[in-house]
Amino acid sequence: MFSQDLITVFLMGLVGSVHCVGMCGGIASLLGGQIQPGNSQPRHILGFSLLYNTGRISSYILAGILIAVLGQLTAVAGQQAGLPDISRLVISSLTLFFGFYLIGWTFFLLPLEKVGSFLWRRIEPIARKLLPVRSWPQAFMLGSLWGWLPCGLVYVALSWAAASTDPVQGGLLMAAFGLGTLPAMLGMSLTGNRLGQLLARPGLRTGIGVLVIFYGSWMLWFMVAEKLGTGSHLNHL
């Protein structure tokens, strides 16, 4: 089951990269266009971008570990209080809401992003001081800070980490998610606005949103079917 979750969050990052371009693509482009003069060759840009994304994914892993610990504490408290486990309901609902978010119905995840903005307002001034990027450590530090940018897609992935209720699994899940977003982010660093313009096309964003809605709906339906006692039959389909 855990291996399936890893694949799922990886694919979520991969197909949701169109959203990442809007949220983090500007920084990726900056790494390609505002690095230290003399380091503007493609191999240098790729190196800076890899370090930036390593820092970004590292921040996801840290967040996954922390949220899994919180999920573990919450699950234990819920069991002691006799409350039902609703983690899968939360995961499927947030996945569905993210699909709505992609097609333009932003009111579902905007409240979550507003909560994250409280932390981001304190991190952003520090991150901006690292631009333009002049060194390898600077690129890594920028990525590790920018990974805390409020993002609905990241919060959906974090819901999987929280549901795992295991810090190691939570970190691995966020690592898989981050790796899924990596191709688009590297592409933005190397091609600048050209890839961003391609991924920002409304038709592509809507199409991916519909796929995510379908997947979220399927998870909800499967969960209900399991509760009704037909899950064993579905597993053989």
MARGU-862830 format. One record per residue (C-alpha): residue number from 1; residue in one letter; x, y, z. Coordinates in steps of 0.02 Angstrom, whole numbers, always signed. Example, Ala and Ser with C-alpha at 12.3 -4.5 7.8 and 13.67 -1.06 7.14 Angstrom:
<rs>
<r><pos>1</pos><code>A</code><u>+615</u><v>-225</v><w>+390</w></r>
<r><pos>2</pos><code>S</code><u>+684</u><v>-53</v><w>+357</w></r>
</rs>
This chain:
<rs>
<r><pos>1</pos><code>M</code><u>+0</u><v>+0</v><w>+0</w></r>
<r><pos>2</pos><code>F</code><u>+140</u><v>+120</v><w>+43</w></r>
<r><pos>3</pos><code>S</code><u>+226</u><v>+91</v><w>-124</w></r>
<r><pos>4</pos><code>Q</code><u>+62</u><v>+137</v><w>-210</w></r>
<r><pos>5</pos><code>D</code><u>+56</u><v>+298</v><w>-109</w></r>
<r><pos>6</pos><code>L</code><u>+233</u><v>+340</v><w>-165</w></r>
<r><pos>7</pos><code>I</code><u>+185</u><v>+316</v><w>-347</w></r>
<r><pos>8</pos><code>T</code><u>+27</u><v>+418</v><w>-323</w></r>
<r><pos>9</pos><code>V</code><u>+112</u><v>+569</v><w>-246</w></r>
<r><pos>10</pos><code>F</code><u>+251</u><v>+560</v><w>-377</w></r>
<r><pos>11</pos><code>L</code><u>+121</u><v>+566</v><w>-516</w></r>
<r><pos>12</pos><code>M</code><u>+29</u><v>+704</v><w>-424</w></r>
<r><pos>13</pos><code>G</code><u>+187</u><v>+809</v><w>-428</w></r>
<r><pos>14</pos><code>L</code><u>+217</u><v>+764</v><w>-610</w></r>
<r><pos>15</pos><code>V</code><u>+44</u><v>+808</v><w>-677</w></r>
<r><pos>16</pos><code>G</code><u>+24</u><v>+953</v><w>-558</w></r>
<r><pos>17</pos><code>S</code><u>+184</u><v>+1035</v><w>-620</w></r>
<r><pos>18</pos><code>V</code><u>+79</u><v>+1156</v><w>-720</w></r>
<r><pos>19</pos><code>H</code><u>+30</u><v>+1230</v><w>-552</w></r>
<r><pos>20</pos><code>C</code><u>+211</u><v>+1229</v><w>-492</w></r>
<r><pos>21</pos><code>V</code><u>+263</u><v>+1336</v><w>-641</w></r>
<r><pos>22</pos><code>G</code><u>+142</u><v>+1470</v><w>-585</w></r>
<r><pos>23</pos><code>M</code><u>+196</u><v>+1464</v><w>-403</w></r>
<r><pos>24</pos><code>C</code><u>+384</u><v>+1431</v><w>-414</w></r>
<r><pos>25</pos><code>G</code><u>+424</u><v>+1449</v><w>-599</w></r>
<r><pos>26</pos><code>G</code><u>+473</u><v>+1631</v><w>-580</w></r>
<r><pos>27</pos><code>I</code><u>+610</u><v>+1584</v><w>-459</w></r>
<r><pos>28</pos><code>A</code><u>+668</u><v>+1443</v><w>-572</w></r>
<r><pos>29</pos><code>S</code><u>+680</u><v>+1567</v><w>-715</w></r>
<r><pos>30</pos><code>L</code><u>+776</u><v>+1688</v><w>-605</w></r>
<r><pos>31</pos><code>L</code><u>+904</u><v>+1552</v><w>-573</w></r>
<r><pos>32</pos><code>G</code><u>+925</u><v>+1536</v><w>-760</w></r>
<r><pos>33</pos><code>G</code><u>+934</u><v>+1721</v><w>-795</w></r>
<r><pos>34</pos><code>Q</code><u>+1008</u><v>+1805</v><w>-642</w></r>
<r><pos>35</pos><code>I</code><u>+1154</u><v>+1698</v><w>-592</w></r>
<r><pos>36</pos><code>Q</code><u>+1328</u><v>+1766</v><w>-575</w></r>
<r><pos>37</pos><code>P</code><u>+1402</u><v>+1830</v><w>-739</w></r>
<r><pos>38</pos><code>G</code><u>+1521</u><v>+1702</v><w>-813</w></r>
<r><pos>39</pos><code>N</code><u>+1414</u><v>+1556</v><w>-751</w></r>
<r><pos>40</pos><code>S</code><u>+1277</u><v>+1575</v><w>-880</w></r>
<r><pos>41</pos><code>Q</code><u>+1323</u><v>+1423</v><w>-984</w></r>
<r><pos>42</pos><code>P</code><u>+1189</u><v>+1286</v><w>-988</w></r>
<r><pos>43</pos><code>R</code><u>+1293</u><v>+1168</v><w>-879</w></r>
<r><pos>44</pos><code>H</code><u>+1312</u><v>+1304</v><w>-746</w></r>
<r><pos>45</pos><code>I</code><u>+1127</u><v>+1347</v><w>-753</w></r>
<r><pos>46</pos><code>L</code><u>+1084</u><v>+1163</v><w>-734</w></r>
<r><pos>47</pos><code>G</code><u>+1200</u><v>+1149</v><w>-584</w></r>
<r><pos>48</pos><code>F</code><u>+1121</u><v>+1298</v><w>-497</w></r>
<r><pos>49</pos><code>S</code><u>+948</u><v>+1233</v><w>-537</w></r>
<r><pos>50</pos><code>L</code><u>+987</u><v>+1060</v><w>-468</w></r>
<r><pos>51</pos><code>L</code><u>+1047</u><v>+1137</v><w>-305</w></r>
<r><pos>52</pos><code>Y</code><u>+895</u><v>+1250</v><w>-295</w></r>
<r><pos>53</pos><code>N</code><u>+778</u><v>+1103</v><w>-320</w></r>
<r><pos>54</pos><code>T</code><u>+876</u><v>+995</v><w>-198</w></r>
<r><pos>55</pos><code>G</code><u>+846</u><v>+1131</v><w>-67</w></r>
<r><pos>56</pos><code>R</code><u>+663</u><v>+1144</v><w>-115</w></r>
<r><pos>57</pos><code>I</code><u>+635</u><v>+956</v><w>-103</w></r>
<r><pos>58</pos><code>S</code><u>+730</u><v>+951</v><w>+61</w></r>
<r><pos>59</pos><code>S</code><u>+606</u><v>+1076</v><w>+133</w></r>
<r><pos>60</pos><code>Y</code><u>+464</u><v>+964</v><w>+74</w></r>
<r><pos>61</pos><code>I</code><u>+544</u><v>+814</v><w>+160</w></r>
<r><pos>62</pos><code>L</code><u>+562</u><v>+912</v><w>+323</w></r>
<r><pos>63</pos><code>A</code><u>+381</u><v>+968</v><w>+312</w></r>
<r><pos>64</pos><code>G</code><u>+328</u><v>+788</v><w>+278</w></r>
<r><pos>65</pos><code>I</code><u>+419</u><v>+726</v><w>+432</w></r>
<r><pos>66</pos><code>L</code><u>+344</u><v>+861</v><w>+543</w></r>
<r><pos>67</pos><code>I</code><u>+166</u><v>+839</v><w>+478</w></r>
<r><pos>68</pos><code>A</code><u>+179</u><v>+649</v><w>+496</w></r>
<r><pos>69</pos><code>V</code><u>+228</u><v>+671</v><w>+679</w></r>
<r><pos>70</pos><code>L</code><u>+75</u><v>+783</v><w>+700</w></r>
<r><pos>71</pos><code>G</code><u>-32</u><v>+654</v><w>+612</w></r>
<r><pos>72</pos><code>Q</code><u>+36</u><v>+518</v><w>+726</w></r>
<r><pos>73</pos><code>L</code><u>-8</u><v>+618</v><w>+882</w></r>
<r><pos>74</pos><code>T</code><u>-180</u><v>+659</v><w>+813</w></r>
<r><pos>75</pos><code>A</code><u>-214</u><v>+477</v><w>+768</w></r>
<r><pos>76</pos><code>V</code><u>-165</u><v>+417</v><w>+942</w></r>
<r><pos>77</pos><code>A</code><u>-276</u><v>+549</v><w>+1023</w></r>
<r><pos>78</pos><code>G</code><u>-419</u><v>+502</v><w>+907</w></r>
<r><pos>79</pos><code>Q</code><u>-402</u><v>+317</v><w>+948</w></r>
<r><pos>80</pos><code>Q</code><u>-402</u><v>+355</v><w>+1133</w></r>
<r><pos>81</pos><code>A</code><u>-559</u><v>+459</v><w>+1111</w></r>
<r><pos>82</pos><code>G</code><u>-642</u><v>+325</v><w>+1005</w></r>
<r><pos>83</pos><code>L</code><u>-650</u><v>+434</v><w>+848</w></r>
<r><pos>84</pos><code>P</code><u>-652</u><v>+356</v><w>+673</w></r>
<r><pos>85</pos><code>D</code><u>-501</u><v>+369</v><w>+559</w></r>
<r><pos>86</pos><code>I</code><u>-544</u><v>+498</v><w>+425</w></r>
<r><pos>87</pos><code>S</code><u>-370</u><v>+518</v><w>+351</w></r>
<r><pos>88</pos><code>R</code><u>-415</u><v>+440</v><w>+183</w></r>
<r><pos>89</pos><code>L</code><u>-570</u><v>+549</v><w>+173</w></r>
<r><pos>90</pos><code>V</code><u>-460</u><v>+703</v><w>+198</w></r>
<r><pos>91</pos><code>I</code><u>-337</u><v>+644</v><w>+65</w></r>
<r><pos>92</pos><code>S</code><u>-468</u><v>+608</v><w>-67</w></r>
<r><pos>93</pos><code>S</code><u>-563</u><v>+769</v><w>-29</w></r>
<r><pos>94</pos><code>L</code><u>-407</u><v>+878</v><w>-43</w></r>
<r><pos>95</pos><code>T</code><u>-359</u><v>+790</v><w>-206</w></r>
<r><pos>96</pos><code>L</code><u>-532</u><v>+828</v><w>-274</w></r>
<r><pos>97</pos><code>F</code><u>-521</u><v>+1008</v><w>-216</w></r>
<r><pos>98</pos><code>F</code><u>-353</u><v>+1029</v><w>-301</w></r>
<r><pos>99</pos><code>G</code><u>-430</u><v>+973</v><w>-464</w></r>
<r><pos>100</pos><code>F</code><u>-562</u><v>+1108</v><w>-443</w></r>
<r><pos>101</pos><code>Y</code><u>-421</u><v>+1229</v><w>-403</w></r>
<r><pos>102</pos><code>L</code><u>-335</u><v>+1190</v><w>-568</w></r>
<r><pos>103</pos><code>I</code><u>-490</u><v>+1223</v><w>-672</w></r>
<r><pos>104</pos><code>G</code><u>-517</u><v>+1391</v><w>-589</w></r>
<r><pos>105</pos><code>W</code><u>-626</u><v>+1355</v><w>-438</w></r>
<r><pos>106</pos><code>T</code><u>-496</u><v>+1424</v><w>-318</w></r>
<r><pos>107</pos><code>F</code><u>-605</u><v>+1448</v><w>-164</w></r>
<r><pos>108</pos><code>F</code><u>-574</u><v>+1269</v><w>-107</w></r>
<r><pos>109</pos><code>L</code><u>-388</u><v>+1283</v><w>-70</w></r>
<r><pos>110</pos><code>L</code><u>-365</u><v>+1471</v><w>-52</w></r>
<r><pos>111</pos><code>P</code><u>-402</u><v>+1466</v><w>+135</w></r>
<r><pos>112</pos><code>L</code><u>-261</u><v>+1338</v><w>+158</w></r>
<r><pos>113</pos><code>E</code><u>-141</u><v>+1446</v><w>+59</w></r>
<r><pos>114</pos><code>K</code><u>-189</u><v>+1597</v><w>+163</w></r>
<r><pos>115</pos><code>V</code><u>-144</u><v>+1501</v><w>+321</w></r>
<r><pos>116</pos><code>G</code><u>+27</u><v>+1461</v><w>+246</w></r>
<r><pos>117</pos><code>S</code><u>+53</u><v>+1642</v><w>+197</w></r>
<r><pos>118</pos><code>F</code><u>+76</u><v>+1691</v><w>+381</w></r>
<r><pos>119</pos><code>L</code><u>+238</u><v>+1592</v><w>+385</w></r>
<r><pos>120</pos><code>W</code><u>+287</u><v>+1643</v><w>+209</w></r>
<r><pos>121</pos><code>R</code><u>+278</u><v>+1830</v><w>+248</w></r>
<r><pos>122</pos><code>R</code><u>+422</u><v>+1803</v><w>+370</w></r>
<r><pos>123</pos><code>I</code><u>+524</u><v>+1692</v><w>+254</w></r>
<r><pos>124</pos><code>E</code><u>+506</u><v>+1790</v><w>+92</w></r>
<r><pos>125</pos><code>P</code><u>+615</u><v>+1941</v><w>+141</w></r>
<r><pos>126</pos><code>I</code><u>+758</u><v>+1822</v><w>+184</w></r>
<r><pos>127</pos><code>A</code><u>+737</u><v>+1726</v><w>+20</w></r>
<r><pos>128</pos><code>R</code><u>+740</u><v>+1885</v><w>-84</w></r>
<r><pos>129</pos><code>K</code><u>+907</u><v>+1935</v><w>-10</w></r>
<r><pos>130</pos><code>L</code><u>+982</u><v>+1781</v><w>-93</w></r>
<r><pos>131</pos><code>L</code><u>+944</u><v>+1849</v><w>-268</w></r>
<r><pos>132</pos><code>P</code><u>+1035</u><v>+1858</v><w>-385</w></r>
<r><pos>133</pos><code>V</code><u>+1114</u><v>+1689</v><w>-355</w></r>
<r><pos>134</pos><code>R</code><u>+1304</u><v>+1697</v><w>-348</w></r>
<r><pos>135</pos><code>S</code><u>+1358</u><v>+1531</v><w>-271</w></r>
<r><pos>136</pos><code>W</code><u>+1309</u><v>+1348</v><w>-253</w></r>
<r><pos>137</pos><code>P</code><u>+1264</u><v>+1363</v><w>-67</w></r>
<r><pos>138</pos><code>Q</code><u>+1160</u><v>+1517</v><w>-107</w></r>
<r><pos>139</pos><code>A</code><u>+1058</u><v>+1418</v><w>-234</w></r>
<r><pos>140</pos><code>F</code><u>+1028</u><v>+1279</v><w>-108</w></r>
<r><pos>141</pos><code>M</code><u>+976</u><v>+1401</v><w>+28</w></r>
<r><pos>142</pos><code>L</code><u>+857</u><v>+1491</v><w>-90</w></r>
<r><pos>143</pos><code>G</code><u>+774</u><v>+1327</v><w>-136</w></r>
<r><pos>144</pos><code>S</code><u>+759</u><v>+1272</v><w>+45</w></r>
<r><pos>145</pos><code>L</code><u>+671</u><v>+1435</v><w>+88</w></r>
<r><pos>146</pos><code>W</code><u>+562</u><v>+1444</v><w>-67</w></r>
<r><pos>147</pos><code>G</code><u>+497</u><v>+1270</v><w>-31</w></r>
<r><pos>148</pos><code>W</code><u>+389</u><v>+1348</v><w>+104</w></r>
<r><pos>149</pos><code>L</code><u>+293</u><v>+1453</v><w>-23</w></r>
<r><pos>150</pos><code>P</code><u>+105</u><v>+1429</v><w>+9</w></r>
<r><pos>151</pos><code>C</code><u>+46</u><v>+1303</v><w>-121</w></r>
<r><pos>152</pos><code>G</code><u>-114</u><v>+1203</v><w>-131</w></r>
<r><pos>153</pos><code>L</code><u>-27</u><v>+1059</v><w>-221</w></r>
<r><pos>154</pos><code>V</code><u>+103</u><v>+1043</v><w>-83</w></r>
<r><pos>155</pos><code>Y</code><u>-34</u><v>+1042</v><w>+48</w></r>
<r><pos>156</pos><code>V</code><u>-124</u><v>+901</v><w>-43</w></r>
<r><pos>157</pos><code>A</code><u>+39</u><v>+800</v><w>-42</w></r>
<r><pos>158</pos><code>L</code><u>+64</u><v>+841</v><w>+141</w></r>
<r><pos>159</pos><code>S</code><u>-107</u><v>+767</v><w>+179</w></r>
<r><pos>160</pos><code>W</code><u>-37</u><v>+599</v><w>+120</w></r>
<r><pos>161</pos><code>A</code><u>+115</u><v>+622</v><w>+233</w></r>
<r><pos>162</pos><code>A</code><u>+3</u><v>+664</v><w>+381</w></r>
<r><pos>163</pos><code>A</code><u>-106</u><v>+511</v><w>+348</w></r>
<r><pos>164</pos><code>S</code><u>+47</u><v>+398</v><w>+350</w></r>
<r><pos>165</pos><code>T</code><u>+70</u><v>+441</v><w>+536</w></r>
<r><pos>166</pos><code>D</code><u>+252</u><v>+388</v><w>+517</w></r>
<r><pos>167</pos><code>P</code><u>+393</u><v>+518</v><w>+505</w></r>
<r><pos>168</pos><code>V</code><u>+500</u><v>+410</v><w>+390</w></r>
<r><pos>169</pos><code>Q</code><u>+355</u><v>+374</v><w>+272</w></r>
<r><pos>170</pos><code>G</code><u>+301</u><v>+555</v><w>+279</w></r>
<r><pos>171</pos><code>G</code><u>+474</u><v>+611</v><w>+224</w></r>
<r><pos>172</pos><code>L</code><u>+482</u><v>+480</v><w>+85</w></r>
<r><pos>173</pos><code>L</code><u>+311</u><v>+530</v><w>+20</w></r>
<r><pos>174</pos><code>M</code><u>+363</u><v>+713</v><w>+7</w></r>
<r><pos>175</pos><code>A</code><u>+527</u><v>+662</v><w>-76</w></r>
<r><pos>176</pos><code>A</code><u>+428</u><v>+567</v><w>-208</w></r>
<r><pos>177</pos><code>F</code><u>+313</u><v>+716</v><w>-232</w></r>
<r><pos>178</pos><code>G</code><u>+461</u><v>+834</v><w>-251</w></r>
<r><pos>179</pos><code>L</code><u>+543</u><v>+720</v><w>-379</w></r>
<r><pos>180</pos><code>G</code><u>+381</u><v>+723</v><w>-478</w></r>
<r><pos>181</pos><code>T</code><u>+389</u><v>+912</v><w>-491</w></r>
<r><pos>182</pos><code>L</code><u>+574</u><v>+910</v><w>-538</w></r>
<r><pos>183</pos><code>P</code><u>+562</u><v>+893</v><w>-730</w></r>
<r><pos>184</pos><code>A</code><u>+454</u><v>+1048</v><w>-749</w></r>
<r><pos>185</pos><code>M</code><u>+558</u><v>+1152</v><w>-629</w></r>
<r><pos>186</pos><code>L</code><u>+722</u><v>+1103</v><w>-714</w></r>
<r><pos>187</pos><code>G</code><u>+643</u><v>+1142</v><w>-881</w></r>
<r><pos>188</pos><code>M</code><u>+594</u><v>+1316</v><w>-821</w></r>
<r><pos>189</pos><code>S</code><u>+773</u><v>+1352</v><w>-768</w></r>
<r><pos>190</pos><code>L</code><u>+842</u><v>+1299</v><w>-937</w></r>
<r><pos>191</pos><code>T</code><u>+709</u><v>+1370</v><w>-1053</w></r>
<r><pos>192</pos><code>G</code><u>+643</u><v>+1518</v><w>-952</w></r>
<r><pos>193</pos><code>N</code><u>+471</u><v>+1583</v><w>-1002</w></r>
<r><pos>194</pos><code>R</code><u>+452</u><v>+1469</v><w>-1154</w></r>
<r><pos>195</pos><code>L</code><u>+408</u><v>+1315</v><w>-1051</w></r>
<r><pos>196</pos><code>G</code><u>+306</u><v>+1423</v><w>-933</w></r>
<r><pos>197</pos><code>Q</code><u>+202</u><v>+1489</v><w>-1076</w></r>
<r><pos>198</pos><code>L</code><u>+171</u><v>+1312</v><w>-1139</w></r>
<r><pos>199</pos><code>L</code><u>+120</u><v>+1243</v><w>-969</w></r>
<r><pos>200</pos><code>A</code><u>+14</u><v>+1396</v><w>-928</w></r>
<r><pos>201</pos><code>R</code><u>-105</u><v>+1367</v><w>-1073</w></r>
<r><pos>202</pos><code>P</code><u>-284</u><v>+1362</v><w>-1003</w></r>
<r><pos>203</pos><code>G</code><u>-328</u><v>+1205</v><w>-1100</w></r>
<r><pos>204</pos><code>L</code><u>-184</u><v>+1105</v><w>-1027</w></r>
<r><pos>205</pos><code>R</code><u>-218</u><v>+1166</v><w>-850</w></r>
<r><pos>206</pos><code>T</code><u>-403</u><v>+1124</v><w>-867</w></r>
<r><pos>207</pos><code>G</code><u>-366</u><v>+953</v><w>-940</w></r>
<r><pos>208</pos><code>I</code><u>-250</u><v>+909</v><w>-796</w></r>
<r><pos>209</pos><code>G</code><u>-380</u><v>+977</v><w>-674</w></r>
<r><pos>210</pos><code>V</code><u>-512</u><v>+861</v><w>-746</w></r>
<r><pos>211</pos><code>L</code><u>-395</u><v>+712</v><w>-727</w></r>
<r><pos>212</pos><code>V</code><u>-361</u><v>+758</v><w>-545</w></r>
<r><pos>213</pos><code>I</code><u>-548</u><v>+778</v><w>-512</w></r>
<r><pos>214</pos><code>F</code><u>-579</u><v>+607</v><w>-588</w></r>
<r><pos>215</pos><code>Y</code><u>-444</u><v>+529</v><w>-478</w></r>
<r><pos>216</pos><code>G</code><u>-507</u><v>+614</v><w>-320</w></r>
<r><pos>217</pos><code>S</code><u>-684</u><v>+557</v><w>-359</w></r>
<r><pos>218</pos><code>W</code><u>-623</u><v>+380</v><w>-388</w></r>
<r><pos>219</pos><code>M</code><u>-535</u><v>+378</v><w>-219</w></r>
<r><pos>220</pos><code>L</code><u>-694</u><v>+438</v><w>-133</w></r>
<r><pos>221</pos><code>W</code><u>-799</u><v>+307</v><w>-222</w></r>
<r><pos>222</pos><code>F</code><u>-675</u><v>+169</v><w>-181</w></r>
<r><pos>223</pos><code>M</code><u>-673</u><v>+221</v><w>+2</w></r>
<r><pos>224</pos><code>V</code><u>-863</u><v>+218</v><w>+11</w></r>
<r><pos>225</pos><code>A</code><u>-866</u><v>+49</v><w>-76</w></r>
<r><pos>226</pos><code>E</code><u>-745</u><v>-21</v><w>+54</w></r>
<r><pos>227</pos><code>K</code><u>-857</u><v>+41</v><w>+193</w></r>
<r><pos>228</pos><code>L</code><u>-1005</u><v>-45</v><w>+110</w></r>
<r><pos>229</pos><code>G</code><u>-909</u><v>-209</v><w>+103</w></r>
<r><pos>230</pos><code>T</code><u>-874</u><v>-214</v><w>-84</w></r>
<r><pos>231</pos><code>G</code><u>-690</u><v>-161</v><w>-73</w></r>
<r><pos>232</pos><code>S</code><u>-627</u><v>-341</v><w>-84</w></r>
<r><pos>233</pos><code>H</code><u>-719</u><v>-363</v><w>-248</w></r>
<r><pos>234</pos><code>L</code><u>-648</u><v>-199</v><w>-316</w></r>
<r><pos>235</pos><code>N</code><u>-472</u><v>-252</v><w>-275</w></r>
<r><pos>236</pos><code>H</code><u>-488</u><v>-394</v><w>-401</w></r>
<r><pos>237</pos><code>L</code><u>-544</u><v>-279</v><w>-542</w></r>
</rs>
